[in-house]
Amino acid sequence: MDGEVVSKIKCMACTTKIITKAMISEYGGIFDSIVSLVDVGGGTGVAVAEIVKVYTHIQGKNFDLPHVVATAPVYNGVTHVGGDMFKAIPQADAILMKVKSLS
């Protein structure tokens, strides 16, 4: 990967970590009854890793394109799954998807 791509991935991971920590702080109770969670388009897995770090009973799945998850770091409680969300999504109790507004 070239330097620009690596910088973008690091930037997205940093932003995701901040947003996920705020989400857990404000809405954390929503994760109490979830046993498995898949983050669709999860990139390197930062969001699901932050959730599983707090809610250790959750089995986390980070789902993204195979070449993306191939370079994702190892996180306790998180399995990286490569695939195409337009074909199939791994089964879980809940799905997490971040949406970026283009406006």
Secondary structure, DSSP 8 states (H G I E B T S, - for coil): --HHHHHHHHHHHHHHHHHHHHHHHHHGGGGTT-SEEEEET-TTSHHHHHHHHH-TT-EEEEEE-HHHHTT----TTEEEEE--TTT-----SEEE-------
